[in-house]
């Protein structure tokens, strides 16, 4: 019976270490996801400001 208890303790220690490893990666994943979200929002704005807006000014001068 002592062997089963040692085995369960070992398995529990492995699970605890896996949980801490996952929790240490989680903030990095959140930062990456927020960075990607900002890129999705900002890059189209940069495209509009750099490409489309000068074209609008040119079209406005023709009117």
PDB file as gemmi writes it, atoms N, CA and C in Angstrom:
CRYST1    1.000    1.000    1.000  90.00  90.00  90.00 P 1                      
ATOM      1  N   UNK A   1       0.816  -1.185   0.000  1.00  0.00           N  
ATOM      2  CA  UNK A   1       0.000   0.000   0.000  1.00  0.00           C  
ATOM      3  C   UNK A   1       0.867   1.258   0.000  1.00  0.00           C  
ATOM      4  N   UNK A   2       2.029   1.139   0.597  1.00  0.00           N  
ATOM      5  CA  UNK A   2       2.939   2.281   0.647  1.00  0.00           C  
ATOM      6  C   UNK A   2       3.421   2.639  -0.759  1.00  0.00           C  
ATOM      7  N   UNK A   3       3.570   1.645  -1.614  1.00  0.00           N  
ATOM      8  CA  UNK A   3       4.030   1.877  -2.977  1.00  0.00           C  
ATOM      9  C   UNK A   3       2.983   2.645  -3.782  1.00  0.00           C  
ATOM     10  N   UNK A   4       1.727   2.315  -3.558  1.00  0.00           N  
ATOM     11  CA  UNK A   4       0.651   3.015  -4.265  1.00  0.00           C  
ATOM     12  C   UNK A   4       0.622   4.483  -3.827  1.00  0.00           C  
ATOM     13  N   UNK A   5       0.808   4.724  -2.544  1.00  0.00           N  
ATOM     14  CA  UNK A   5       0.845   6.100  -2.042  1.00  0.00           C  
ATOM     15  C   UNK A   5       2.008   6.879  -2.637  1.00  0.00           C  
ATOM     16  N   UNK A   6       3.161   6.255  -2.716  1.00  0.00           N  
ATOM     17  CA  UNK A   6       4.322   6.914  -3.336  1.00  0.00           C  
ATOM     18  C   UNK A   6       4.069   7.196  -4.815  1.00  0.00           C  
ATOM     19  N   UNK A   7       3.441   6.259  -5.502  1.00  0.00           N  
ATOM     20  CA  UNK A   7       3.123   6.432  -6.910  1.00  0.00           C  
ATOM     21  C   UNK A   7       2.153   7.616  -7.095  1.00  0.00           C  
ATOM     22  N   UNK A   8       1.129   7.688  -6.258  1.00  0.00           N  
ATOM     23  CA  UNK A   8       0.168   8.782  -6.351  1.00  0.00           C  
ATOM     24  C   UNK A   8       0.814  10.129  -6.019  1.00  0.00           C  
ATOM     25  N   UNK A   9       1.726  10.135  -5.039  1.00  0.00           N  
ATOM     26  CA  UNK A   9       2.449  11.372  -4.722  1.00  0.00           C  
ATOM     27  C   UNK A   9       3.302  11.821  -5.909  1.00  0.00           C  
ATOM     28  N   UNK A  10       3.949  10.867  -6.551  1.00  0.00           N  
ATOM     29  CA  UNK A  10       4.763  11.184  -7.720  1.00  0.00           C  
ATOM     30  C   UNK A  10       3.926  11.748  -8.855  1.00  0.00           C  
ATOM     31  N   UNK A  11       2.770  11.126  -9.103  1.00  0.00           N  
ATOM     32  CA  UNK A  11       1.882  11.609 -10.155  1.00  0.00           C  
ATOM     33  C   UNK A  11       1.363  13.002  -9.806  1.00  0.00           C  
ATOM     34  N   UNK A  12       1.022  13.227  -8.537  1.00  0.00           N  
ATOM     35  CA  UNK A  12       0.537  14.538  -8.119  1.00  0.00           C  
ATOM     36  C   UNK A  12       1.624  15.601  -8.275  1.00  0.00           C  
ATOM     37  N   UNK A  13       2.860  15.265  -7.946  1.00  0.00           N  
ATOM     38  CA  UNK A  13       3.965  16.215  -8.116  1.00  0.00           C  
ATOM     39  C   UNK A  13       4.167  16.573  -9.587  1.00  0.00           C  
ATOM     40  N   UNK A  14       4.032  15.583 -10.469  1.00  0.00           N  
ATOM     41  CA  UNK A  14       4.163  15.847 -11.904  1.00  0.00           C  
ATOM     42  C   UNK A  14       3.062  16.791 -12.364  1.00  0.00           C  
ATOM     43  N   UNK A  15       1.832  16.570 -11.918  1.00  0.00           N  
ATOM     44  CA  UNK A  15       0.718  17.438 -12.307  1.00  0.00           C  
ATOM     45  C   UNK A  15       0.909  18.860 -11.794  1.00  0.00           C  
ATOM     46  N   UNK A  16       1.411  18.991 -10.575  1.00  0.00           N  
ATOM     47  CA  UNK A  16       1.653  20.322 -10.012  1.00  0.00           C  
ATOM     48  C   UNK A  16       2.734  21.040 -10.815  1.00  0.00           C  
ATOM     49  N   UNK A  17       3.803  20.351 -11.174  1.00  0.00           N  
ATOM     50  CA  UNK A  17       4.862  20.961 -11.985  1.00  0.00           C  
ATOM     51  C   UNK A  17       4.343  21.353 -13.360  1.00  0.00           C  
ATOM     52  N   UNK A  18       3.501  20.521 -13.961  1.00  0.00           N  
ATOM     53  CA  UNK A  18       2.915  20.870 -15.256  1.00  0.00           C  
ATOM     54  C   UNK A  18       2.028  22.102 -15.140  1.00  0.00           C  
ATOM     55  N   UNK A  19       1.255  22.196 -14.072  1.00  0.00           N  
ATOM     56  CA  UNK A  19       0.387  23.354 -13.863  1.00  0.00           C  
ATOM     57  C   UNK A  19       1.207  24.627 -13.729  1.00  0.00           C  
ATOM     58  N   UNK A  20       2.279  24.583 -12.955  1.00  0.00           N  
ATOM     59  CA  UNK A  20       3.124  25.769 -12.792  1.00  0.00           C  
ATOM     60  C   UNK A  20       3.810  26.144 -14.109  1.00  0.00           C  
ATOM     61  N   UNK A  21       4.184  25.159 -14.905  1.00  0.00           N  
ATOM     62  CA  UNK A  21       4.796  25.449 -16.204  1.00  0.00           C  
ATOM     63  C   UNK A  21       3.790  26.132 -17.129  1.00  0.00           C  
ATOM     64  N   UNK A  22       2.569  25.638 -17.124  1.00  0.00           N  
ATOM     65  CA  UNK A  22       1.529  26.251 -17.957  1.00  0.00           C  
ATOM     66  C   UNK A  22       1.219  27.657 -17.468  1.00  0.00           C  
ATOM     67  N   UNK A  23       1.132  27.862 -16.166  1.00  0.00           N  
ATOM     68  CA  UNK A  23       0.831  29.189 -15.627  1.00  0.00           C  
ATOM     69  C   UNK A  23       1.982  30.168 -15.857  1.00  0.00           C  
ATOM     70  N   UNK A  24       3.206  29.685 -15.978  1.00  0.00           N  
ATOM     71  CA  UNK A  24       4.319  30.588 -16.259  1.00  0.00           C  
ATOM     72  C   UNK A  24       4.315  31.021 -17.723  1.00  0.00           C  
ATOM     73  N   UNK A  25       3.765  30.199 -18.611  1.00  0.00           N  
ATOM     74  CA  UNK A  25       3.680  30.540 -20.033  1.00  0.00           C  
ATOM     75  C   UNK A  25       2.458  31.415 -20.317  1.00  0.00           C  
ATOM     76  N   UNK A  26       1.416  31.312 -19.506  1.00  0.00           N  
ATOM     77  CA  UNK A  26       0.151  31.995 -19.750  1.00  0.00           C  
ATOM     78  C   UNK A  26       0.283  33.513 -19.910  1.00  0.00           C  
ATOM     79  N   UNK A  27       1.027  34.245 -19.061  1.00  0.00           N  
ATOM     80  CA  UNK A  27       1.158  35.694 -19.279  1.00  0.00           C  
ATOM     81  C   UNK A  27       1.842  36.031 -20.607  1.00  0.00           C  
ATOM     82  N   UNK A  28       2.797  35.224 -21.017  1.00  0.00           N  
ATOM     83  CA  UNK A  28       3.459  35.459 -22.300  1.00  0.00           C  
ATOM     84  C   UNK A  28       2.473  35.255 -23.449  1.00  0.00           C  
ATOM     85  N   UNK A  29       1.608  34.264 -23.327  1.00  0.00           N  
ATOM     86  CA  UNK A  29       0.601  34.029 -24.346  1.00  0.00           C  
ATOM     87  C   UNK A  29      -0.385  35.192 -24.416  1.00  0.00           C  
ATOM     88  N   UNK A  30      -0.771  35.720 -23.262  1.00  0.00           N  
ATOM     89  CA  UNK A  30      -1.688  36.867 -23.233  1.00  0.00           C  
ATOM     90  C   UNK A  30      -1.038  38.067 -23.914  1.00  0.00           C  
ATOM     91  N   UNK A  31       0.238  38.324 -23.632  1.00  0.00           N  
ATOM     92  CA  UNK A  31       0.932  39.447 -24.268  1.00  0.00           C  
ATOM     93  C   UNK A  31       1.003  39.258 -25.778  1.00  0.00           C  
ATOM     94  N   UNK A  32       1.268  38.044 -26.230  1.00  0.00           N  
ATOM     95  CA  UNK A  32       1.321  37.768 -27.659  1.00  0.00           C  
ATOM     96  C   UNK A  32      -0.045  37.979 -28.304  1.00  0.00           C  
ATOM     97  N   UNK A  33      -1.104  37.521 -27.644  1.00  0.00           N  
ATOM     98  CA  UNK A  33      -2.445  37.680 -28.189  1.00  0.00           C  
ATOM     99  C   UNK A  33      -2.831  39.157 -28.260  1.00  0.00           C  
ATOM    100  N   UNK A  34      -2.490  39.945 -27.252  1.00  0.00           N  
ATOM    101  CA  UNK A  34      -2.789  41.374 -27.280  1.00  0.00           C  
ATOM    102  C   UNK A  34      -1.977  42.079 -28.355  1.00  0.00           C  
ATOM    103  N   UNK A  35      -0.730  41.676 -28.534  1.00  0.00           N  
ATOM    104  CA  UNK A  35       0.106  42.254 -29.580  1.00  0.00           C  
ATOM    105  C   UNK A  35      -0.500  41.977 -30.951  1.00  0.00           C  
ATOM    106  N   UNK A  36      -0.959  40.744 -31.167  1.00  0.00           N  
ATOM    107  CA  UNK A  36      -1.572  40.387 -32.445  1.00  0.00           C  
ATOM    108  C   UNK A  36      -2.873  41.163 -32.655  1.00  0.00           C  
ATOM    109  N   UNK A  37      -3.653  41.330 -31.594  1.00  0.00           N  
ATOM    110  CA  UNK A  37      -4.898  42.089 -31.706  1.00  0.00           C  
ATOM    111  C   UNK A  37      -4.620  43.541 -32.077  1.00  0.00           C  
ATOM    112  N   UNK A  38      -3.620  44.138 -31.456  1.00  0.00           N  
ATOM    113  CA  UNK A  38      -3.275  45.521 -31.794  1.00  0.00           C  
ATOM    114  C   UNK A  38      -2.771  45.615 -33.228  1.00  0.00           C  
ATOM    115  N   UNK A  39      -2.029  44.621 -33.688  1.00  0.00           N  
ATOM    116  CA  UNK A  39      -1.555  44.634 -35.075  1.00  0.00           C  
ATOM    117  C   UNK A  39      -2.736  44.557 -36.039  1.00  0.00           C  
ATOM    118  N   UNK A  40      -3.732  43.776 -35.689  1.00  0.00           N  
ATOM    119  CA  UNK A  40      -4.918  43.656 -36.542  1.00  0.00           C  
ATOM    120  C   UNK A  40      -5.665  44.990 -36.605  1.00  0.00           C  
ATOM    121  N   UNK A  41      -5.651  45.740 -35.518  1.00  0.00           N  
ATOM    122  CA  UNK A  41      -6.349  47.028 -35.494  1.00  0.00           C  
ATOM    123  C   UNK A  41      -5.507  48.128 -36.130  1.00  0.00           C  
ATOM    124  N   UNK A  42      -4.215  48.185 -35.826  1.00  0.00           N  
ATOM    125  CA  UNK A  42      -3.373  49.311 -36.237  1.00  0.00           C  
ATOM    126  C   UNK A  42      -2.950  49.224 -37.702  1.00  0.00           C  
ATOM    127  N   UNK A  43      -2.604  48.050 -38.188  1.00  0.00           N  
ATOM    128  CA  UNK A  43      -2.098  47.943 -39.557  1.00  0.00           C  
ATOM    129  C   UNK A  43      -3.084  48.428 -40.621  1.00  0.00           C  
ATOM    130  N   UNK A  44      -4.372  48.122 -40.530  1.00  0.00           N  
ATOM    131  CA  UNK A  44      -5.288  48.711 -41.518  1.00  0.00           C  
ATOM    132  C   UNK A  44      -5.365  50.229 -41.412  1.00  0.00           C  
ATOM    133  N   UNK A  45      -5.254  50.764 -40.202  1.00  0.00           N  
ATOM    134  CA  UNK A  45      -5.264  52.222 -40.038  1.00  0.00           C  
ATOM    135  C   UNK A  45      -4.042  52.837 -40.706  1.00  0.00           C  
ATOM    136  N   UNK A  46      -2.899  52.217 -40.586  1.00  0.00           N  
ATOM    137  CA  UNK A  46      -1.685  52.714 -41.230  1.00  0.00           C  
ATOM    138  C   UNK A  46      -1.834  52.640 -42.747  1.00  0.00           C  
ATOM    139  N   UNK A  47      -2.439  51.567 -43.231  1.00  0.00           N  
ATOM    140  CA  UNK A  47      -2.666  51.450 -44.669  1.00  0.00           C  
ATOM    141  C   UNK A  47      -3.570  52.574 -45.173  1.00  0.00           C  
ATOM    142  N   UNK A  48      -4.654  52.827 -44.442  1.00  0.00           N  
ATOM    143  CA  UNK A  48      -5.578  53.884 -44.860  1.00  0.00           C  
ATOM    144  C   UNK A  48      -4.885  55.236 -44.820  1.00  0.00           C  
ATOM    145  N   UNK A  49      -4.140  55.492 -43.751  1.00  0.00           N  
ATOM    146  CA  UNK A  49      -3.478  56.788 -43.614  1.00  0.00           C  
ATOM    147  C   UNK A  49      -2.402  56.979 -44.672  1.00  0.00           C  
ATOM    148  N   UNK A  50      -1.715  55.935 -45.070  1.00  0.00           N  
ATOM    149  CA  UNK A  50      -0.611  56.079 -46.011  1.00  0.00           C  
ATOM    150  C   UNK A  50      -1.001  55.950 -47.464  1.00  0.00           C  
ATOM    151  N   UNK A  51      -2.048  55.211 -47.752  1.00  0.00           N  
ATOM    152  CA  UNK A  51      -2.386  54.927 -49.139  1.00  0.00           C  
ATOM    153  C   UNK A  51      -3.677  55.612 -49.581  1.00  0.00           C  
ATOM    154  N   UNK A  52      -4.719  55.420 -48.815  1.00  0.00           N  
ATOM    155  CA  UNK A  52      -6.023  55.893 -49.245  1.00  0.00           C  
ATOM    156  C   UNK A  52      -6.187  57.394 -49.004  1.00  0.00           C  
ATOM    157  N   UNK A  53      -5.710  57.895 -47.883  1.00  0.00           N  
ATOM    158  CA  UNK A  53      -5.919  59.312 -47.570  1.00  0.00           C  
ATOM    159  C   UNK A  53      -5.258  60.248 -48.589  1.00  0.00           C  
ATOM    160  N   UNK A  54      -4.008  60.012 -49.009  1.00  0.00           N  
ATOM    161  CA  UNK A  54      -3.451  60.878 -50.063  1.00  0.00           C  
ATOM    162  C   UNK A  54      -4.262  60.806 -51.361  1.00  0.00           C  
ATOM    163  N   UNK A  55      -4.815  59.650 -51.656  1.00  0.00           N  
ATOM    164  CA  UNK A  55      -5.650  59.526 -52.851  1.00  0.00           C  
ATOM    165  C   UNK A  55      -6.919  60.360 -52.684  1.00  0.00           C  
ATOM    166  N   UNK A  56      -7.482  60.397 -51.473  1.00  0.00           N  
ATOM    167  CA  UNK A  56      -8.667  61.226 -51.231  1.00  0.00           C  
ATOM    168  C   UNK A  56      -8.345  62.699 -51.465  1.00  0.00           C  
ATOM    169  N   UNK A  57      -7.167  63.116 -51.004  1.00  0.00           N  
ATOM    170  CA  UNK A  57      -6.789  64.514 -51.227  1.00  0.00           C  
ATOM    171  C   UNK A  57      -6.688  64.812 -52.721  1.00  0.00           C  
ATOM    172  N   UNK A  58      -6.123  63.897 -53.488  1.00  0.00           N  
ATOM    173  CA  UNK A  58      -5.986  64.089 -54.933  1.00  0.00           C  
ATOM    174  C   UNK A  58      -7.366  64.143 -55.591  1.00  0.00           C  
ATOM    175  N   UNK A  59      -8.250  63.252 -55.185  1.00  0.00           N  
ATOM    176  CA  UNK A  59      -9.584  63.251 -55.734  1.00  0.00           C  
ATOM    177  C   UNK A  59     -10.337  64.520 -55.364  1.00  0.00           C  
ATOM    178  N   UNK A  60     -10.086  65.030 -54.144  1.00  0.00           N  
ATOM    179  CA  UNK A  60     -10.740  66.261 -53.706  1.00  0.00           C  
ATOM    180  C   UNK A  60     -10.276  67.468 -54.497  1.00  0.00           C  
ATOM    181  N   UNK A  61      -9.019  67.483 -54.886  1.00  0.00           N  
ATOM    182  CA  UNK A  61      -8.501  68.609 -55.677  1.00  0.00           C  
ATOM    183  C   UNK A  61      -9.112  68.623 -57.076  1.00  0.00           C  
ATOM    184  N   UNK A  62      -9.419  67.446 -57.588  1.00  0.00           N  
ATOM    185  CA  UNK A  62     -10.023  67.357 -58.917  1.00  0.00           C  
ATOM    186  C   UNK A  62     -11.464  67.853 -58.908  1.00  0.00           C  
ATOM    187  N   UNK A  63     -12.114  67.786 -57.766  1.00  0.00           N  
ATOM    188  CA  UNK A  63     -13.488  68.265 -57.686  1.00  0.00           C  
ATOM    189  C   UNK A  63     -13.468  69.754 -57.667  1.00  0.00           C  
TER     190      UNK A  63                                                      
END                                                                             
